[in-house]
Amino acid sequence: MAKVQKTTDTLNLETILFNCREYLRSNASLNDKRDLLLTLVFLRFIGEKFENTQNEMRQECLNNGITDEEVIKSFLNSPSRYKGIAFVPEKARWSMIIDQPSSKLNATLDDAIQELENSGDTLKGCIRIGLFTQINLEANVIKKVVDEVNKISHKTFGEEKDLIGRVYEYFLKNFAVNATKEEGEFYTPHDIVELIAAFVEPFDGTLYDPCCGSGGMFIQCAKYVKAKQGDIKMVNVYGQERDPATYRLAKMNLAMRGISHHLGENNADTFSNDLHKGLTFDYIMANPPFNLKKWYDITLSKDSRWADYSVPPEGNANYAWILHILSKLKAGKGQCH
């Protein structure tokens, strides 16, 4: 008799994510698949988080004797009322997106992205504008993918698990093959990120990552601080990322978790365009791309970051990363890992 396979939430989640990739197998480039799927997951999660918060606020109104629906609606539609969570405009809410007919989904999703872009600094720059109409998936394909993503919910899989992290980690692992080591883009294993975060222990002050990738270091630090009953609001997060798609992903990842951050207004190369020039930090954590070759520019020959040292070799950035990090540490108190 054949064994009956036990169904677990992990298996079901992985099946959902695998199905999403399968629907897109021959319908988009690797970059487009990554951006499309991560954007849908982002919209799904911020939508669920926002609507859960709205329901709680509605109940508070009722508990306080406020029953007039117009008054409640005005209260719930005021962005200033939401603390520790990004306000999601009505047209960008998942409940509105999921009800659209398949023929209108591409346009509806791009309208949602534009609404988020216009809603304020927290969500600005997170997503490619015009992403869905540029890719222009057939109506039946985009509908299948949206319906799969709709199954990913904390209500289904449980609040106690890091559902966002599990979904993002799956996609990051699967799409990391898009970049070569020579380009310096790679996926840092979760265990390495967790270990570095445990060494840093940033309970207050400023935290910096000069090559922040998708923001994994910051997220793991936030988890560590929370686990130790600390307050992540006491930590100011600063980072920089060169790759535009990874920069957007970092903004998505941090925004979804309510982590206040300073990643600059755009992606930029840390060596040639330091977005946090003149600033020093209490904590620095980083896993720079190892043996990066194409990093040097002639304008860096007299850079102040290595004025007291020898100029880093042009064919390898390892020493340059070390000197950059040293230049960013607060004198006498800063620590890095």
LINPEGI-V408929 format. One record per pair of residues at least 24 apart in sequence whose C-alpha atoms are under 10 Angstrom apart, sorted by the first residue. I is the first residue (numbers start at 1). GAP is how many residues later the second one is. D is the distance in Angstrom with one decimal. If there is no record, write none. Layout:
# LINPEGI-V408929
i: [I	I]
gap: [GAP	GAP]
d: [D	D]
This chain:
# LINPEGI-V408929
i: [8	9	9	9	10	10	10	12	12	12	13	13	13	13	13	13	13	13	13	13	13	14	14	14	15	16	16	16	16	16	16	16	17	17	17	17	17	17	17	17	18	18	18	19	19	19	19	20	20	20	20	20	20	20	20	21	21	21	22	23	23	23	23	23	23	24	24	24	24	24	27	27	27	27	27	27	28	28	28	29	30	30	30	31	31	31	31	32	32	32	32	33	33	33	34	34	34	34	34	34	34	34	35	35	35	35	35	35	35	35	35	36	36	36	36	36	36	36	37	37	37	37	37	38	38	38	38	38	38	38	38	38	39	39	39	39	39	39	39	39	39	39	40	40	40	40	40	40	41	41	41	41	41	41	41	41	42	42	42	42	42	42	42	42	42	42	42	43	43	43	43	43	43	43	43	43	43	43	43	43	44	44	44	44	44	44	44	44	44	44	44	44	45	45	45	45	45	45	45	45	45	45	45	46	46	46	46	46	46	46	46	46	46	46	46	47	47	47	47	47	47	47	47	47	47	47	47	48	48	48	48	48	48	48	48	49	49	49	49	49	49	49	50	50	50	50	50	50	50	50	50	51	51	51	51	51	53	53	53	54	57	57	79	79	83	84	84	84	84	84	84	84	85	85	85	85	85	85	85	86	86	86	86	86	86	86	86	86	86	87	87	87	87	87	88	88	88	88	88	88	89	89	89	89	90	90	91	91	92	94	95	97	98	98	98	98	98	100	101	101	101	102	102	102	102	102	102	102	102	103	103	103	103	103	104	104	104	105	105	105	105	105	105	105	105	105	105	106	106	106	106	106	106	106	106	106	106	106	106	107	107	107	107	108	108	109	110	121	122	122	122	122	122	122	122	122	122	122	123	123	123	123	123	123	124	124	124	124	125	125	125	125	125	125	125	125	125	126	126	126	126	126	126	126	126	126	126	126	126	126	127	127	127	127	127	127	128	128	128	162	164	164	164	165	165	165	165	165	165	168	168	168	168	169	169	172	172	172	181	181	181	181	181	182	182	182	182	182	182	183	183	183	183	183	183	184	184	184	184	184	184	184	184	184	184	184	185	185	185	185	185	185	185	185	186	186	186	187	187	187	188	188	188	188	188	188	188	189	190	190	190	192	192	193	193	193	193	193	193	193	193	194	194	194	194	194	195	195	195	196	196	196	196	196	196	196	197	197	197	197	197	197	197	197	198	198	198	198	199	199	199	199	200	200	200	200	200	200	200	200	201	201	201	202	202	202	202	202	202	202	202	202	203	203	203	203	203	203	203	203	203	204	204	204	204	204	204	204	204	204	205	205	205	205	205	205	205	205	205	206	206	206	206	206	206	206	206	206	206	206	206	207	207	207	207	207	207	207	207	207	207	207	207	207	207	207	208	208	208	208	208	208	208	208	208	208	208	208	208	208	208	208	208	208	208	209	209	209	209	209	209	209	209	209	209	209	209	209	209	209	210	210	210	210	210	210	210	210	210	210	210	210	210	210	210	210	210	210	210	210	210	211	211	211	211	211	211	211	211	211	211	211	211	211	211	211	212	212	212	212	212	212	212	212	212	212	212	212	212	213	213	213	213	213	213	213	213	213	213	213	213	213	213	214	214	214	214	214	214	214	214	214	214	214	215	215	215	215	215	215	215	215	215	215	215	215	215	216	216	216	217	217	217	218	218	218	218	218	218	219	219	219	219	219	221	222	222	232	232	232	233	233	233	235	235	235	235	235	236	236	236	236	236	237	237	237	237	237	238	238	238	238	238	238	238	238	239	239	239	239	239	239	239	240	240	240	240	240	240	240	240	240	240	240	241	241	241	241	241	241	242	242	242	242	242	242	242	243	243	243	244	269	270	270	270	271	271	271	271	271	271	271	271	271	271	272	272	272	272	272	272	274	276	277	277	278	278	279	279	279	279	280	280	280	280	280	280	280	280	281	281	281	281	281	281	281	281	281	281	282	282	282	282	282	282	282	282	282	283	283	283	283	283	283	283	283	284	284	284	284	284	284	284	284	284	285	285	285	285	286	286	286	286	287	287	288	288	288	288	289	289	289	290	290	290	290	291	291	291	291	291	292	292	292	292	292	293	293	295	296]
gap: [149	147	148	149	147	153	156	139	140	145	135	136	138	139	140	143	144	150	153	154	157	152	153	156	133	129	131	132	133	134	135	136	128	131	132	134	135	150	153	154	130	152	153	125	126	129	130	121	122	124	125	126	127	128	129	124	150	153	123	117	118	119	121	122	125	113	117	118	120	121	108	109	110	111	114	115	107	108	109	106	145	147	148	144	147	148	214	99	100	102	103	102	138	142	137	138	140	141	142	144	211	215	92	93	96	97	140	210	211	213	214	91	92	95	96	99	106	109	108	109	112	131	134	89	111	129	130	133	134	211	214	215	70	74	87	88	89	92	93	209	210	213	54	69	105	106	109	110	105	108	109	111	123	126	127	211	52	84	85	107	122	126	207	210	211	213	214	45	49	50	51	54	66	69	70	73	106	107	209	213	48	49	50	51	53	54	102	105	106	107	108	109	48	49	104	105	107	108	109	118	119	211	212	39	40	41	42	46	47	48	206	209	210	211	212	39	40	41	42	43	45	46	47	48	49	50	209	45	46	47	102	104	105	106	107	36	37	39	104	105	207	208	32	35	36	37	38	39	43	44	206	36	37	42	43	44	29	30	32	28	24	25	40	41	175	149	171	172	173	174	175	176	37	170	171	172	173	174	175	30	33	34	35	36	37	169	170	171	172	29	32	33	35	36	24	27	28	31	32	35	26	27	29	30	25	26	24	25	24	56	55	49	45	48	49	51	52	43	38	39	42	36	37	38	39	40	41	42	44	35	36	37	39	40	35	38	39	27	28	31	32	33	34	35	37	38	41	24	25	26	27	28	29	30	31	32	33	36	37	24	25	26	29	24	25	24	24	144	129	130	132	133	134	136	137	138	139	140	125	128	129	131	132	133	124	127	128	141	119	122	123	124	126	127	140	141	142	118	119	120	121	122	123	124	125	126	127	128	129	140	118	120	121	122	124	125	116	117	120	61	89	92	93	25	51	54	55	88	92	46	48	81	85	45	47	42	74	77	108	109	110	111	112	107	108	109	110	111	112	60	106	109	110	111	112	27	58	59	104	105	106	107	108	109	110	111	26	28	57	58	61	103	104	107	27	102	103	26	27	29	25	26	28	29	99	100	101	27	26	27	30	25	95	24	25	26	27	28	92	93	94	25	26	27	29	30	25	26	142	24	25	89	90	91	140	141	24	25	26	27	28	88	89	140	25	26	27	139	86	136	137	138	24	82	83	84	85	135	136	137	24	27	82	28	30	32	33	34	80	81	82	133	25	26	27	28	29	30	31	32	80	26	27	28	29	30	31	32	78	79	27	28	29	30	31	32	76	77	78	28	29	30	31	32	74	75	76	77	78	124	128	28	29	30	31	32	54	73	74	75	76	77	78	127	128	129	28	29	30	31	32	54	55	68	72	73	74	75	76	77	78	117	120	121	128	28	29	30	31	32	54	72	74	75	76	77	78	79	116	127	28	29	30	31	32	53	59	60	61	64	65	66	74	75	76	77	78	111	114	115	118	28	29	30	31	32	36	57	58	59	74	75	76	77	78	110	26	27	28	29	30	34	35	38	51	73	74	75	76	26	27	28	29	30	32	33	34	35	36	37	73	74	75	27	31	32	33	34	35	36	37	38	39	40	24	25	26	31	32	34	35	36	37	38	39	46	48	34	37	38	68	69	70	32	35	36	41	43	67	31	34	35	38	40	64	35	37	26	27	28	25	26	27	24	25	26	47	48	24	25	26	45	46	24	25	26	44	46	24	25	26	37	38	41	43	46	24	25	31	36	37	45	47	24	25	26	27	28	29	30	33	34	35	36	25	26	27	28	29	34	24	25	26	27	28	29	31	24	25	26	24	26	25	51	54	24	25	26	29	32	34	46	49	50	53	24	25	26	27	28	31	50	52	50	51	49	50	48	49	50	51	45	46	47	48	49	50	51	54	44	46	47	48	49	50	52	53	54	55	46	47	48	49	50	51	52	53	54	45	46	47	50	51	52	53	54	41	42	44	45	46	50	51	52	53	40	50	51	52	35	39	50	51	34	50	29	30	33	34	28	29	32	26	27	28	31	24	25	26	27	28	24	25	26	28	29	24	25	25	24]
d: [9.7	8.5	6.3	9.2	8.6	9.8	9.1	9.8	9.6	9.3	9.9	9.9	8.6	7.2	9.8	10.0	8.3	9.3	9.0	8.1	10.0	9.3	8.4	8.1	9.6	9.3	9.7	6.0	7.4	9.7	7.6	7.9	9.4	7.7	7.8	10.0	9.0	7.7	8.0	8.2	9.8	9.4	9.6	9.1	7.9	7.4	9.6	9.7	9.7	7.9	5.4	8.5	9.3	6.6	7.6	8.5	9.3	9.7	9.3	9.9	6.5	8.5	7.4	6.8	9.9	8.8	7.7	8.8	9.8	8.2	8.5	9.3	6.9	8.7	8.5	10.0	6.9	9.2	8.1	9.0	7.5	9.5	7.0	8.2	7.5	9.9	8.5	8.2	9.2	9.4	7.2	9.2	9.9	8.8	7.4	8.4	9.0	6.6	9.6	9.5	9.0	9.9	8.0	7.8	8.0	9.6	10.0	7.4	9.6	9.2	8.5	9.3	9.1	7.2	7.3	8.6	9.8	9.7	8.2	9.1	8.4	9.9	8.3	9.3	10.0	8.9	7.5	7.6	9.3	7.8	8.8	9.7	9.5	8.9	8.7	6.7	8.6	9.1	9.8	9.6	8.6	8.3	9.3	8.6	8.7	7.2	7.0	9.0	9.1	6.4	8.6	8.2	8.5	8.1	8.5	9.8	9.9	9.4	9.3	9.9	8.9	9.4	9.2	6.6	7.9	9.3	7.3	9.4	7.6	7.4	6.4	9.2	9.1	8.6	8.7	9.7	9.6	10.0	9.4	9.3	9.8	8.2	5.8	8.9	9.4	9.5	9.2	7.2	6.8	9.5	7.9	8.1	9.9	8.5	9.7	9.5	8.5	7.7	8.8	9.5	7.6	7.0	9.6	8.6	7.8	8.9	7.5	9.5	8.1	8.2	9.3	8.4	5.8	8.9	9.9	9.8	9.5	7.1	9.7	9.7	7.8	5.1	5.0	7.4	9.5	9.8	9.6	8.3	7.2	8.5	10.0	10.0	7.6	8.3	9.4	8.1	9.2	9.7	9.8	9.1	8.3	9.4	9.0	7.2	7.5	7.0	6.8	9.9	8.3	9.6	9.8	10.0	9.0	8.2	8.9	8.7	8.3	9.9	8.5	8.9	9.3	9.3	9.3	10.0	9.1	9.3	9.5	10.0	8.7	5.4	7.9	8.5	9.3	7.8	7.8	7.9	5.4	8.9	9.8	9.7	9.2	9.0	9.7	6.7	7.4	7.0	7.8	9.4	7.2	8.9	7.8	8.8	8.9	9.0	9.4	8.4	6.9	7.7	10.0	9.1	6.5	6.9	9.3	7.1	8.6	9.8	6.9	8.9	6.7	8.6	9.6	9.0	8.9	7.3	7.6	9.9	7.7	9.3	8.7	10.0	8.3	8.8	5.0	6.5	8.7	7.2	5.4	9.0	9.4	8.2	5.1	8.1	9.1	8.6	7.8	10.0	9.7	8.5	9.4	9.8	9.5	9.8	7.3	9.9	7.2	7.3	8.8	9.1	8.6	5.1	5.6	9.0	8.8	6.7	7.5	8.9	7.9	7.5	9.3	9.6	7.1	6.3	9.1	8.9	9.5	8.7	9.5	9.2	8.2	9.3	9.4	6.6	9.9	9.3	9.8	8.2	8.7	9.9	9.7	7.4	7.4	9.8	6.8	9.3	9.3	8.6	9.6	8.7	9.8	8.7	6.4	9.7	7.6	8.9	7.7	7.5	9.7	9.9	9.0	9.8	7.9	4.5	6.7	8.0	5.4	5.4	9.1	10.0	8.7	10.0	8.6	9.7	6.0	8.0	8.8	7.8	9.6	8.4	8.0	10.0	8.4	8.4	8.7	9.8	9.1	9.0	9.9	8.7	9.9	9.3	10.0	9.4	8.3	10.0	9.5	8.7	9.9	9.8	7.6	8.1	8.7	7.8	9.7	8.8	9.2	8.3	6.3	6.9	7.8	9.4	8.7	7.5	8.6	8.0	9.6	9.8	9.4	9.3	8.2	5.1	7.6	8.6	6.2	8.8	9.2	9.6	9.7	7.9	9.1	7.8	8.7	9.5	7.1	9.9	8.4	9.8	7.6	8.3	8.9	9.8	8.8	9.6	8.3	9.5	7.7	9.8	9.7	9.6	8.0	9.2	8.9	9.4	8.9	5.7	9.2	9.3	6.9	8.9	9.3	8.9	8.4	9.4	5.9	7.9	9.4	8.6	9.2	10.0	9.8	8.9	8.8	6.9	8.1	8.9	9.4	6.3	5.1	8.9	9.1	7.2	9.5	7.5	9.7	8.5	10.0	7.0	9.4	9.9	9.1	9.9	8.9	7.0	9.7	10.0	6.9	7.9	7.2	7.7	7.1	6.7	7.3	9.5	8.7	9.4	8.8	9.1	7.1	9.8	8.4	6.8	9.4	9.9	9.0	9.6	6.3	7.2	7.2	9.3	6.9	6.6	10.0	8.7	8.1	7.8	8.3	4.9	4.7	7.8	8.6	9.4	10.0	9.7	6.6	5.1	6.2	8.8	7.8	6.0	7.7	8.6	5.7	4.7	6.1	7.4	8.5	5.3	5.2	6.2	8.5	9.8	9.6	6.8	6.1	5.0	6.0	8.3	9.8	9.6	6.2	6.3	4.7	5.7	7.6	9.9	9.9	9.6	8.5	6.1	4.7	5.5	8.6	9.4	9.8	9.6	8.8	6.5	8.1	6.2	4.7	6.4	8.2	9.3	8.5	9.3	9.2	8.4	6.6	4.8	6.8	9.0	9.6	9.9	8.8	5.8	5.4	5.3	8.5	9.2	8.9	9.7	8.2	5.5	5.2	7.2	9.6	9.7	9.3	6.5	9.4	8.8	9.5	9.3	8.2	8.2	6.7	9.0	8.0	8.6	8.5	7.7	9.4	6.9	5.6	5.2	7.5	9.7	9.9	10.0	8.8	7.4	9.3	6.6	7.3	6.1	8.2	9.6	8.9	5.7	5.8	5.7	9.0	8.9	8.3	7.7	8.9	8.9	7.1	8.2	8.6	8.9	8.0	5.9	8.3	8.2	9.6	5.8	6.8	9.6	8.2	6.5	9.6	9.3	9.4	8.4	9.2	5.6	6.7	8.1	5.4	4.0	7.8	8.6	7.0	8.7	8.2	9.5	9.3	8.9	8.6	8.0	4.8	7.7	9.2	6.7	6.8	9.9	9.8	8.0	8.3	8.9	7.2	7.6	9.0	9.6	9.8	8.0	8.4	9.2	8.8	9.9	8.2	7.2	8.0	8.0	9.7	9.3	7.9	9.8	7.6	8.9	9.7	7.8	7.6	9.4	8.7	9.5	9.8	9.9	7.1	6.8	8.0	9.5	9.8	4.9	6.1	8.3	9.7	9.7	4.7	5.8	8.5	9.7	8.1	10.0	8.9	9.4	4.8	7.7	9.6	8.6	8.3	9.7	9.9	7.0	9.9	8.8	6.9	6.9	7.8	6.7	9.8	8.1	7.1	8.4	8.6	5.5	6.0	6.8	7.4	9.8	8.9	5.1	4.5	4.7	7.1	9.8	9.6	6.3	7.4	8.2	8.1	8.8	9.6	9.3	8.8	7.5	8.0	8.8	7.8	9.4	9.6	9.6	8.3	8.5	8.0	8.3	7.4	9.9	8.0	7.2	9.6	9.7	9.2	9.9	8.8	9.2	8.2	9.1	6.7	8.8	8.7	9.4	9.4	7.5	4.4	5.2	5.1	8.3	8.4	9.6	9.6	6.0	5.2	5.3	9.1	9.1	6.4	8.5	9.5	8.8	6.5	5.8	9.0	9.8	6.7	4.4	6.4	8.4	9.2	7.3	8.4	8.9	5.7	5.2	5.7	8.4	7.3	9.3	8.0	7.3	9.9	7.8	6.4	4.5	6.5	9.0	8.6	5.6	5.0	9.5	8.8	8.1	6.7	9.8	8.6	9.1	8.0	7.1	9.4	8.5	8.2	9.2	8.6	7.7	6.5	9.6	8.3	5.3	6.0	5.8	9.4	5.4	5.2	7.1	10.0	9.8	6.3	9.1	9.2	9.3]
